[in-house]
Amino acid sequence: MLAQQIISWGFVGIVVLFVVLLLGQFVNRNLLTHPVSGELDRPDLLVRKGERIQINVLNGSGRSHIAGRFTDFLRARKFDVVHMDNYKDTNVERTFIIDRLADTNSAKKIAYALGIEEKLIRTEVDTEEYVQADVIIGKDFLALKPMK
């Protein structure tokens, strides 16, 4: 009888511990480290809810298959990677973002998701572009979130 009570209370203790751990993870993800969203932030009604930030991922690091890793990372976070290719220069030192539509909110979301400093966002408006930004991967890619 006593052994049965000990086992029962032990089981209750394990369930309570599990619930506390899950609650801690929930609080951490949703309140302490706010997750970045790949959705566009627009005050007008021209953009439908759920429309994603569109990005080109270009590899300028000189290393193979890095753009694919960044693409997978961004797509897992609901960004719409439209195009993946090599950059015109394969000797880029630091990863940077080119904001193509002067949409600073979207560029900052991309920078946050990748772990890139905001000062590495360049604005080069191009009316011919169909994406919000280009991500140019540099030789510092190992220090960024997709590689961790």
Beta strands, then each sheet from edge to edge (+ up, - down):
strand 1: 54-59
strand 2: 80-86
strand 3: 96-99
strand 4: 121-123
strand 5: 133-137
sheet 1: 2+ 1+ 5+ 3- 4-
end
